[in-house]
Amino acid sequence: MNRRWEVRYLNKKKFRIHTLKRLLGYIAKTKAYVALAVVLMITSNLLALIGPWLSGKAIDAIGFHSTNFKTVITLGIWMVLFYIASSILAYLLQRVMIHISQSLSYRLRDDIFTRLTMIPIRYFDTHQTGDVVSRISYDVDTINTSLTNDVLQVLTSFITIFFSLTMMIMISPLLTLVFAITVPVTVVFTIYRAKKVRPLFSRRSRKLGELNAYCEEMLSGHDTIKAYSQQAWILSKFDDANEQAVNSYYEADYQGSLVGPSVGMVNNLSLSLIALLGALLYLDGAITLGSISTFILYSRKFSGPINEMANIFSEIQSALSAAQRIFALLDEAQEKPDLSNAILVQPPFESLSFDHVNFGYDPNKQILHDVSFELNKGETLAIVGATGAGKTTIINLIMRFYEIDDGTISLNGHPTVDYTRKSLRQMISMVLQDTWIFGGTVAENIRYGNPHATDAQVVQAAKAAHIHDFIMHLSHGYATVLQDGGANISKGQLQLLTIARAMLSTAELLILDEATSNVDSNTEQAIQAAMNTLMQDKTSIIIAHRLSTIQNADRILVLDHGRIRESGSHQSLLQAKGFYYKLYHSQFEGI
């Protein structure tokens, strides 16, 4: 049992050291500024450390019977000059550290966001958006604050401690022995508290991420919450999450804050012992008053940084916990790379086929079972079935958002794994049920389907999607800026914008995943007619619950629990009076 604990402890220790090394690796990318910071830090501290020595000399120049005022004044002036120079250099050092910390924040956020664009979609299926956003914002800011203030203070403290200790040994080795007792006590106590406090800060970061995730989830469903009058329920859930976050903050900060006062008490005890022992040595003639004064000043500078490091100990623990969460995300596996000899998809589109495909999001739970079908150029394939039958899963596999377990998916006669993902996806245009509108003008959102499209082509696509008249009634027409995901326009109008975007795309394969679910029947029919005209040379895959929208499809696949139950045209499936027949008539009963 003890051996197992020891292994776990050593693994955690190695992980913390590895985290610290990675952070230092980011800092090292600004080598010139780091070098400048080191020079400024050492010089500033050395200038400040000269002050106590000059102070002692000035005190010794003051005698009981005569005082060398010229020496005292000269030493006083030098003290002022050294302290002013030290303060100026400390100011410059702070500016340099701010630049280093901001560069670190920029690189971390850039790397995080880059990684998020490269990791598989599977990651977002298992991690809440709010928690991911918390890592980009809160965790990076925590590291930034710690680097700007805490790391600078720690490094400065090490320099101060080293030179102060050196000067104290030169003045009186005997008085320095006092710290041989108090310093080990301080170090042992701080290490002991570190083991206790570190998990609390990890929990604090995790609870804040959970709170952010809950807020993001509830705000995205604000309309539904209002409609069902569930404000009281979500408030109670928020209060619970908020209380957990506050309690984790309190516990971490409280336990971390115990270190500073405890170390301060030990340091004050050491100063009392120094004063007592110094007085005895002075009475014995072994040391001068100036040397005692200088030693006490250096002892303050020696013990002060120890106390300061103990006070910022909790903040450094918080920064390391934040860094671990960030690096955990950065270490997420990328989307499986393309084959080393992957080829580009060469237009035009000719065919798409599934050959005995099996797939499951969870290895222990298969979703698709032995799915086989073929789609040729110019055809329209409709996929229908109950919720959870596997319709959207087929689209995910076509796009290679996920890799199949068994079988083959081929495009133009080649397995899709032989192609680069980018060229494969550029052959496909998608319109999803969940509309995505980014912050930009109406024209920019439509042109997203074809960045090189002219203004005339944008207008033509909007007219074909029956959204042009609505756009012209907006405050600035096509130049109207859409914000907050297009919150100021209706769901149906958002859907029409995304349909116009797809119409503008030059991709030869069009996928419509419940694309017309947010528009009324009349508009839906008009859009279908427009699409039939504009996409004569394109191949389409349509997923729809409304069976009335796919009656003209060349072929209809009927999925049931991940298996193709039936396949054929609308009329042939009705005549077969099978699963599709029952599904179709269930939608029109009572109409």
C-alpha positions as CSV (number, residue, x, y, z in Angstrom):
1,M,0.0,0.0,0.0
2,N,2.8,2.4,0.9
3,R,4.7,1.5,-2.2
4,R,1.6,2.3,-4.3
5,W,1.2,5.6,-2.6
6,E,4.9,6.4,-3.2
7,V,4.6,5.6,-6.9
8,R,1.5,7.8,-7.2
9,Y,3.2,10.6,-5.4
10,L,6.3,10.4,-7.6
11,N,4.2,10.4,-10.7
12,K,2.4,13.5,-9.6
13,K,5.6,15.2,-8.7
14,K,7.1,14.4,-12.1
15,F,3.9,15.7,-13.7
16,R,4.2,19.0,-11.8
17,I,7.8,19.3,-12.8
18,H,6.9,18.6,-16.4
19,T,4.2,21.2,-16.3
20,L,6.6,23.8,-14.9
21,K,9.2,22.9,-17.6
22,R,6.5,23.4,-20.3
23,L,5.6,26.8,-18.9
24,L,9.3,27.8,-18.9
25,G,9.5,26.6,-22.5
26,Y,6.8,29.1,-23.4
27,I,8.6,31.9,-21.5
28,A,11.9,31.0,-23.2
29,K,10.4,31.9,-26.6
30,T,10.9,35.6,-25.6
31,K,14.6,35.0,-24.9
32,A,15.7,38.6,-25.4
33,Y,13.2,40.0,-23.0
34,V,13.9,37.2,-20.5
35,A,17.6,38.0,-20.6
36,L,16.9,41.7,-20.1
37,A,14.6,40.9,-17.2
38,V,17.3,38.8,-15.5
39,V,19.8,41.7,-15.9
40,L,17.4,44.3,-14.6
41,M,16.3,42.0,-11.7
42,I,19.9,41.3,-10.5
43,T,21.0,44.9,-10.9
44,S,18.0,46.3,-9.2
45,N,18.3,44.0,-6.2
46,L,22.1,44.5,-5.9
47,L,21.6,48.3,-5.8
48,A,18.9,47.9,-3.1
49,L,21.1,45.6,-1.1
50,I,23.9,48.1,-1.0
51,G,21.7,50.4,1.1
52,P,21.9,48.4,4.4
53,W,25.7,48.3,4.1
54,L,25.9,52.0,3.7
55,S,23.5,52.5,6.6
56,G,25.7,50.5,8.9
57,K,28.8,52.5,7.8
58,A,26.9,55.7,8.5
59,I,25.9,54.5,12.0
60,D,29.5,53.6,12.8
61,A,30.5,57.1,11.7
62,I,28.4,58.6,14.4
63,G,30.4,58.5,17.7
64,F,29.5,59.2,21.3
65,H,31.9,62.1,21.4
66,S,32.4,63.1,17.8
67,T,30.6,62.6,14.5
68,N,32.0,62.7,11.0
69,F,29.0,64.5,9.4
70,K,30.7,64.7,6.0
71,T,30.9,60.9,5.9
72,V,27.3,60.5,7.2
73,I,25.9,62.9,4.6
74,T,27.9,61.4,1.8
75,L,26.8,57.9,2.7
76,G,23.2,59.1,3.0
77,I,23.3,60.7,-0.5
78,W,24.7,57.5,-2.0
79,M,22.0,55.5,-0.3
80,V,19.3,57.7,-1.8
81,L,20.9,57.4,-5.3
82,F,21.2,53.7,-5.1
83,Y,17.6,53.3,-3.9
84,I,16.3,55.6,-6.7
85,A,18.3,53.7,-9.3
86,S,17.0,50.4,-7.9
87,S,13.4,51.7,-8.1
88,I,13.8,52.8,-11.7
89,L,15.2,49.5,-12.7
90,A,12.4,47.7,-10.8
91,Y,9.9,49.8,-12.8
92,L,11.5,48.8,-16.1
93,L,11.6,45.2,-14.9
94,Q,7.9,45.3,-14.3
95,R,7.3,46.6,-17.8
96,V,9.4,43.8,-19.3
97,M,7.6,41.1,-17.2
98,I,4.2,42.4,-18.4
99,H,5.4,42.0,-22.0
100,I,6.7,38.5,-21.3
101,S,3.4,37.5,-19.6
102,Q,1.3,38.9,-22.3
103,S,3.3,37.1,-24.9
104,L,2.8,33.9,-22.9
105,S,-1.0,34.5,-22.8
106,Y,-1.1,35.1,-26.5
107,R,0.8,32.0,-27.4
108,L,-1.2,29.8,-24.9
109,R,-4.5,31.0,-26.3
110,D,-3.3,30.7,-29.9
111,D,-2.1,27.1,-29.2
112,I,-5.3,26.2,-27.4
113,F,-7.5,27.5,-30.2
114,T,-5.3,25.9,-32.8
115,R,-5.6,22.6,-31.0
116,L,-9.4,22.9,-30.8
117,T,-9.5,23.2,-34.6
118,M,-7.4,20.0,-34.9
119,I,-8.9,17.6,-32.3
120,P,-11.6,15.2,-33.3
121,I,-15.3,16.1,-33.0
122,R,-15.5,13.3,-30.5
123,Y,-13.8,15.6,-27.9
124,F,-16.7,18.1,-28.0
125,D,-19.2,15.3,-27.5
126,T,-17.6,14.5,-24.1
127,H,-16.5,18.0,-22.9
128,Q,-18.8,20.9,-22.1
129,T,-18.2,24.1,-24.0
130,G,-18.2,26.2,-20.9
131,D,-15.3,24.2,-19.4
132,V,-13.3,24.6,-22.6
133,V,-13.9,28.4,-22.6
134,S,-12.9,28.5,-19.0
135,R,-9.5,27.1,-19.9
136,I,-9.0,29.7,-22.7
137,S,-10.0,32.6,-20.4
138,Y,-9.8,32.0,-16.7
139,D,-6.9,29.5,-16.7
140,V,-4.8,31.5,-19.0
141,D,-5.5,34.7,-17.0
142,T,-4.5,32.9,-13.8
143,I,-1.1,32.0,-15.3
144,N,-0.7,35.5,-16.7
145,T,-1.3,37.1,-13.3
146,S,1.0,34.7,-11.6
147,L,3.8,35.2,-14.1
148,T,3.5,39.0,-13.9
149,N,3.5,39.2,-10.2
150,D,4.3,36.0,-8.4
151,V,7.1,34.6,-10.5
152,L,8.8,38.0,-10.6
153,Q,8.5,38.2,-6.8
154,V,9.9,34.6,-6.3
155,L,12.9,35.2,-8.6
156,T,13.6,38.5,-6.9
157,S,13.3,36.8,-3.5
158,F,15.9,34.2,-4.4
159,I,18.4,36.9,-5.4
160,T,17.7,38.9,-2.3
161,I,18.0,35.8,-0.1
162,F,21.3,34.7,-1.6
163,F,23.0,38.1,-1.4
164,S,21.5,38.9,2.0
165,L,22.8,35.6,3.4
166,T,26.2,36.3,1.9
167,M,26.4,39.7,3.6
168,M,25.1,38.3,7.0
169,I,27.8,35.6,7.0
170,M,30.5,38.3,6.2
171,I,29.2,40.4,9.1
172,S,28.6,37.7,11.8
173,P,28.6,33.9,11.2
174,L,27.4,33.4,14.7
175,L,24.3,35.5,14.3
176,T,23.6,33.8,11.0
177,L,23.3,30.5,12.8
178,V,19.9,31.6,14.1
179,F,18.5,31.0,10.6
180,A,20.0,27.5,10.6
181,I,17.1,26.7,13.0
182,T,14.2,28.9,11.7
183,V,14.7,28.4,7.9
184,P,14.5,24.6,8.0
185,V,11.3,24.9,10.1
186,T,9.9,27.3,7.5
187,V,10.8,25.0,4.5
188,V,9.4,21.9,6.1
189,F,6.2,23.6,7.1
190,T,5.7,25.1,3.6
191,I,6.3,21.7,1.8
192,Y,3.9,20.1,4.2
193,R,1.2,22.7,3.4
194,A,1.9,22.4,-0.3
195,K,0.8,18.7,-0.3
196,K,-2.4,19.7,1.5
197,V,-3.3,22.7,-0.6
198,R,-2.4,21.6,-4.1
199,P,-5.5,19.4,-4.7
200,L,-7.7,22.2,-3.4
201,F,-6.6,24.5,-6.2
202,S,-7.1,21.8,-8.8
203,R,-10.6,21.3,-7.5
204,R,-11.1,25.1,-7.6
205,S,-10.3,25.3,-11.3
206,R,-12.5,22.3,-12.0
207,K,-15.5,23.7,-10.1
208,L,-15.2,27.0,-11.9
209,G,-15.1,25.2,-15.3
210,E,-18.3,23.3,-14.3
211,L,-20.0,26.6,-13.3
212,N,-19.1,28.2,-16.6
213,A,-20.3,25.2,-18.5
214,Y,-23.6,25.3,-16.6
215,C,-24.1,29.0,-17.3
216,E,-23.3,28.5,-21.0
217,E,-25.8,25.7,-21.3
218,M,-28.6,27.6,-19.5
219,L,-28.1,30.8,-21.4
220,S,-28.2,28.9,-24.8
221,G,-31.6,27.5,-23.7
222,H,-33.0,30.7,-22.3
223,D,-36.1,30.7,-24.5
224,T,-37.0,27.1,-23.5
225,I,-36.5,27.9,-19.8
226,K,-38.8,30.9,-20.1
227,A,-41.4,28.9,-22.1
228,Y,-41.6,26.2,-19.4
229,S,-41.3,28.7,-16.5
230,Q,-38.4,26.8,-15.1
231,Q,-36.5,29.8,-13.8
232,A,-36.8,28.7,-10.2
233,W,-35.4,25.3,-11.0
234,I,-32.4,26.5,-12.9
235,L,-31.7,29.1,-10.2
236,S,-31.6,26.4,-7.6
237,K,-29.2,24.4,-9.8
238,F,-27.1,27.5,-10.3
239,D,-27.0,28.2,-6.6
240,D,-25.8,24.7,-6.0
241,A,-23.0,25.0,-8.6
242,N,-22.2,28.5,-7.5
243,E,-22.0,27.4,-3.8
244,Q,-19.6,24.6,-4.8
245,A,-17.4,27.0,-6.7
246,V,-17.4,29.5,-3.8
247,N,-16.7,26.8,-1.3
248,S,-13.8,25.4,-3.3
249,Y,-12.4,29.0,-3.7
250,Y,-12.8,29.6,0.1
251,E,-11.2,26.3,1.1
252,A,-8.3,26.7,-1.3
253,D,-7.6,30.3,-0.4
254,Y,-8.2,29.7,3.4
255,Q,-5.8,26.7,3.5
256,G,-3.3,28.5,1.4
257,S,-3.4,31.7,3.4
258,L,-2.4,29.8,6.6
259,V,1.2,29.6,5.3
260,G,2.0,33.3,5.3
261,P,1.1,34.2,8.9
262,S,2.8,31.0,10.2
263,V,6.0,31.7,8.3
264,G,5.8,35.3,9.4
265,M,5.6,34.3,13.0
266,V,8.8,32.1,12.6
267,N,10.6,35.0,10.9
268,N,9.6,37.4,13.7
269,L,11.0,34.9,16.2
270,S,14.3,34.8,14.4
271,L,14.5,38.6,14.4
272,S,14.0,38.6,18.2
273,L,16.7,36.0,18.7
274,I,19.1,38.1,16.5
275,A,18.4,41.2,18.4
276,L,19.0,39.4,21.8
277,L,22.1,37.7,20.6
278,G,23.4,40.8,18.9
279,A,23.0,42.8,22.1
280,L,25.1,40.2,24.0
281,L,27.8,40.3,21.3
282,Y,27.9,44.1,21.4
283,L,28.3,44.2,25.2
284,D,31.2,41.7,24.7
285,G,32.7,44.0,22.1
286,A,32.5,41.4,19.4
287,I,30.4,43.5,17.0
288,T,29.7,47.2,16.4
289,L,26.3,48.9,16.5
290,G,26.5,49.7,12.8
291,S,27.2,46.0,12.1
292,I,24.2,45.0,14.2
293,S,22.0,47.5,12.4
294,T,23.3,46.3,9.0
295,F,22.8,42.6,10.0
296,I,19.2,43.2,11.1
297,L,18.4,45.1,7.9
298,Y,19.9,42.2,5.9
299,S,18.0,39.7,8.1
300,R,14.8,41.5,7.3
301,K,15.6,41.4,3.6
302,F,16.5,37.7,4.1
303,S,13.4,36.7,6.0
304,G,11.0,39.1,4.2
305,P,11.2,37.3,0.8
306,I,10.7,33.9,2.6
307,N,7.5,35.4,4.1
308,E,6.4,36.8,0.7
309,M,7.0,33.5,-1.0
310,A,4.8,31.8,1.6
311,N,2.1,34.4,1.0
312,I,2.1,33.9,-2.8
313,F,2.4,30.1,-2.4
314,S,-1.3,29.6,-2.9
315,E,-1.4,31.7,-6.1
316,I,1.5,29.7,-7.6
317,Q,-0.4,26.5,-6.7
318,S,-3.4,27.9,-8.5
319,A,-1.3,28.8,-11.6
320,L,0.1,25.3,-11.7
321,S,-3.4,23.8,-11.5
322,A,-4.5,26.1,-14.3
323,A,-1.5,25.1,-16.4
324,Q,-2.2,21.4,-15.9
325,R,-5.7,21.9,-17.3
326,I,-4.4,23.8,-20.2
327,F,-1.7,21.3,-21.1
328,A,-4.2,18.5,-20.7
329,L,-6.2,20.1,-23.5
330,L,-3.1,20.8,-25.6
331,D,-2.1,17.1,-25.2
332,E,-5.4,15.9,-26.6
333,A,-4.8,13.7,-29.7
334,Q,-5.3,15.4,-33.0
335,E,-7.6,14.2,-35.6
336,K,-6.1,11.1,-37.1
337,P,-3.7,12.4,-39.7
338,D,-4.1,11.8,-43.4
339,L,-2.2,9.0,-45.0
340,S,1.4,9.9,-46.0
341,N,0.5,9.2,-49.6
342,A,-3.1,10.7,-49.4
343,I,-4.4,12.1,-52.7
344,L,-6.6,15.0,-53.5
345,V,-10.2,14.5,-54.6
346,Q,-10.4,15.3,-58.3
347,P,-13.7,16.7,-59.5
348,P,-16.2,16.1,-60.9
349,F,-18.1,14.0,-58.4
350,E,-19.0,10.6,-59.9
351,S,-20.2,8.3,-57.1
352,L,-20.3,7.7,-53.3
353,S,-20.8,4.2,-51.9
354,F,-21.0,2.5,-48.5
355,D,-19.8,-1.2,-48.6
356,H,-20.8,-3.2,-45.5
357,V,-20.0,-0.3,-43.1
358,N,-20.1,-0.9,-39.3
359,F,-19.6,1.9,-36.8
360,G,-20.2,2.8,-33.1
361,Y,-19.3,6.0,-31.2
362,D,-18.7,3.7,-28.3
363,P,-16.7,0.5,-29.0
364,N,-19.1,-1.4,-26.9
365,K,-22.2,-0.1,-28.7
366,Q,-22.6,-0.3,-32.4
367,I,-24.8,2.2,-34.2
368,L,-24.6,1.2,-37.9
369,H,-24.8,-2.5,-38.9
370,D,-23.6,-3.7,-42.3
371,V,-24.8,-0.5,-44.2
372,S,-24.4,-0.6,-48.0
373,F,-25.7,1.7,-50.7
374,E,-24.5,3.7,-53.7
375,L,-25.1,7.2,-54.8
376,N,-24.3,8.3,-58.4
377,K,-23.8,11.7,-59.9
378,G,-27.0,13.8,-60.3
379,E,-29.1,11.6,-58.0
380,T,-30.9,12.6,-54.9
381,L,-30.8,10.2,-52.0
382,A,-33.1,10.6,-49.0
383,I,-32.4,8.9,-45.7
384,V,-35.4,8.6,-43.3
385,G,-36.0,6.8,-40.0
386,A,-36.9,7.3,-36.4
387,T,-34.8,9.4,-34.1
388,G,-31.6,7.6,-33.3
389,A,-31.8,5.3,-36.3
390,G,-28.3,6.5,-37.5
391,K,-29.2,9.0,-40.2
392,T,-26.8,11.8,-39.0
393,T,-24.2,9.2,-38.2
394,I,-24.0,8.4,-41.9
395,I,-23.3,12.0,-42.7
396,N,-20.6,12.2,-40.0
397,L,-18.9,9.2,-41.6
398,I,-19.1,10.7,-45.1
399,M,-17.5,13.9,-43.8
400,R,-14.9,11.8,-41.9
401,F,-15.7,13.4,-38.7
402,Y,-15.4,9.9,-37.4
403,E,-13.6,6.8,-38.8
404,I,-15.5,3.6,-39.5
405,D,-14.9,0.4,-37.7
406,D,-15.4,-2.0,-40.6
407,G,-16.2,-1.8,-44.3
408,T,-15.4,0.8,-46.9
409,I,-16.7,4.2,-47.8
410,S,-15.7,5.2,-51.4
411,L,-15.8,8.4,-53.3
412,N,-15.3,8.3,-57.1
413,G,-14.1,4.7,-56.7
414,H,-11.5,5.3,-54.1
415,P,-11.8,4.8,-50.3
416,T,-12.3,8.1,-48.6
417,V,-9.4,7.4,-46.3
418,D,-7.1,7.6,-49.4
419,Y,-8.1,11.3,-49.7
420,T,-7.0,14.3,-47.7
421,R,-9.8,15.4,-45.4
422,K,-9.6,19.0,-46.7
423,S,-10.1,18.1,-50.3
424,L,-12.9,15.6,-49.4
425,R,-14.8,18.2,-47.4
426,Q,-14.4,20.8,-50.1
427,M,-16.4,18.5,-52.4
428,I,-19.3,18.7,-50.0
429,S,-21.7,21.5,-48.9
430,M,-23.8,21.1,-45.8
431,V,-27.0,22.7,-44.4
432,L,-27.7,21.6,-40.9
433,Q,-30.7,21.8,-38.7
434,D,-28.7,23.8,-36.1
435,T,-27.9,27.0,-38.0
436,W,-24.5,28.7,-37.4
437,I,-24.2,32.4,-38.0
438,F,-21.0,34.3,-37.1
439,G,-20.6,37.9,-36.2
440,G,-20.5,39.7,-39.6
441,T,-22.6,41.1,-42.3
442,V,-25.4,39.3,-44.0
443,A,-23.4,39.2,-47.2
444,E,-20.3,37.8,-45.4
445,N,-22.4,35.0,-43.9
446,I,-23.9,34.0,-47.3
447,R,-20.5,34.4,-49.0
448,Y,-19.0,31.9,-46.4
449,G,-20.1,29.2,-48.9
450,N,-18.0,30.7,-51.6
451,P,-15.5,33.4,-50.5
452,H,-14.9,34.4,-54.2
453,A,-18.5,34.9,-55.1
454,T,-19.5,38.3,-56.4
455,D,-22.2,40.6,-54.9
456,A,-24.5,39.7,-57.8
457,Q,-24.1,36.0,-57.0
458,V,-24.8,36.6,-53.3
459,V,-28.0,38.4,-54.2
460,Q,-29.0,35.6,-56.7
461,A,-28.5,33.0,-54.0
462,A,-30.5,35.0,-51.5
463,K,-33.4,35.4,-54.0
464,A,-33.4,31.7,-54.8
465,A,-33.6,31.0,-51.1
466,H,-36.5,33.5,-50.7
467,I,-34.6,35.6,-48.2
468,H,-33.8,38.6,-50.5
469,D,-36.9,40.6,-49.7
470,F,-36.4,40.2,-46.0
471,I,-32.7,41.2,-46.2
472,M,-33.7,44.4,-48.1
473,H,-36.0,45.4,-45.2
474,L,-33.1,45.2,-42.7
475,S,-31.6,48.5,-41.6
476,H,-28.5,48.2,-43.9
477,G,-29.6,45.5,-46.3
478,Y,-26.8,43.1,-47.1
479,A,-24.4,45.2,-45.0
480,T,-26.4,44.6,-41.8
481,V,-24.2,43.1,-39.1
482,L,-25.5,40.0,-37.5
483,Q,-24.5,39.5,-33.9
484,D,-25.0,36.9,-31.1
485,G,-25.7,34.2,-33.7
486,G,-28.3,36.3,-35.4
487,A,-30.4,36.6,-32.3
488,N,-32.4,39.5,-33.8
489,I,-33.9,37.4,-36.7
490,S,-36.1,34.4,-36.6
491,K,-35.0,30.7,-36.7
492,G,-36.6,30.3,-40.1
493,Q,-34.8,33.3,-41.6
494,L,-31.5,32.0,-40.2
495,Q,-32.1,28.7,-41.9
496,L,-32.8,30.5,-45.2
497,L,-29.5,32.3,-44.9
498,T,-27.7,29.0,-44.4
499,I,-29.5,27.6,-47.4
500,A,-28.5,30.6,-49.5
501,R,-24.9,29.9,-48.3
502,A,-25.1,26.3,-49.6
503,M,-26.6,27.5,-52.9
504,L,-23.6,29.7,-53.4
505,S,-21.1,26.9,-52.8
506,T,-19.3,25.3,-55.7
507,A,-19.3,21.9,-54.0
508,E,-20.8,19.2,-56.1
509,L,-22.3,17.1,-53.3
510,L,-25.0,18.7,-51.2
511,I,-26.1,17.3,-47.8
512,L,-29.3,18.6,-46.2
513,D,-29.6,17.4,-42.6
514,E,-33.2,18.5,-41.6
515,A,-32.3,21.7,-43.5
516,T,-35.9,22.9,-43.8
517,S,-37.2,22.0,-40.4
518,N,-37.4,25.7,-39.3
519,V,-39.4,27.0,-42.2
520,D,-43.1,26.8,-42.9
521,S,-44.5,24.4,-45.5
522,N,-45.1,27.0,-48.2
523,T,-41.6,28.4,-47.9
524,E,-40.3,24.9,-47.8
525,Q,-41.9,24.0,-51.1
526,A,-40.6,27.2,-52.8
527,I,-37.1,26.4,-51.6
528,Q,-37.3,22.9,-52.9
529,A,-38.3,24.2,-56.3
530,A,-35.5,26.7,-56.3
531,M,-33.0,24.0,-55.3
532,N,-34.1,21.8,-58.0
533,T,-33.3,24.5,-60.5
534,L,-30.0,25.8,-59.0
535,M,-28.6,22.3,-58.3
536,Q,-29.3,20.5,-61.5
537,D,-25.7,19.5,-61.8
538,K,-25.3,18.5,-58.1
539,T,-25.9,15.4,-56.2
540,S,-27.9,15.6,-53.0
541,I,-28.3,13.6,-49.7
542,I,-31.4,14.7,-47.8
543,I,-32.2,13.7,-44.2
544,A,-35.8,14.6,-43.3
545,H,-38.5,13.7,-40.8
546,R,-41.1,15.3,-43.1
547,L,-41.6,12.6,-45.7
548,S,-43.5,15.0,-47.9
549,T,-40.2,16.8,-48.7
550,I,-38.4,13.7,-50.1
551,Q,-41.1,12.2,-52.4
552,N,-39.2,13.2,-55.5
553,A,-35.9,11.6,-54.4
554,D,-34.4,9.1,-56.8
555,R,-34.0,6.7,-53.9
556,I,-35.0,6.5,-50.3
557,L,-33.1,4.6,-47.6
558,V,-35.2,3.6,-44.6
559,L,-33.0,3.1,-41.5
560,D,-34.2,1.3,-38.4
561,H,-31.8,0.9,-35.5
562,G,-28.7,1.3,-37.7
563,R,-29.8,-1.1,-40.4
564,I,-31.3,-0.4,-43.9
565,R,-34.7,-1.9,-43.7
566,E,-35.9,-0.8,-47.1
567,S,-34.6,1.0,-50.2
568,G,-36.4,2.3,-53.3
569,S,-38.4,5.2,-54.7
570,H,-41.3,6.8,-52.8
571,Q,-43.9,5.0,-54.9
572,S,-42.2,1.6,-54.8
573,L,-41.9,1.8,-51.0
574,L,-45.5,2.7,-50.6
575,Q,-46.5,-0.2,-52.8
576,A,-44.4,-2.6,-50.7
577,K,-46.5,-1.6,-47.7
578,G,-43.6,-2.1,-45.3
579,F,-41.9,0.0,-42.8
580,Y,-41.8,3.2,-44.9
581,Y,-45.5,2.7,-45.7
582,K,-46.4,2.7,-42.0
583,L,-44.0,5.6,-41.3
584,Y,-45.5,7.7,-44.2
585,H,-49.2,7.1,-43.2
586,S,-48.5,7.8,-39.5
587,Q,-47.5,11.4,-40.5
588,F,-50.7,12.0,-42.5
589,E,-53.3,10.4,-40.3
590,G,-56.0,12.8,-39.6
591,I,-54.9,15.3,-42.3
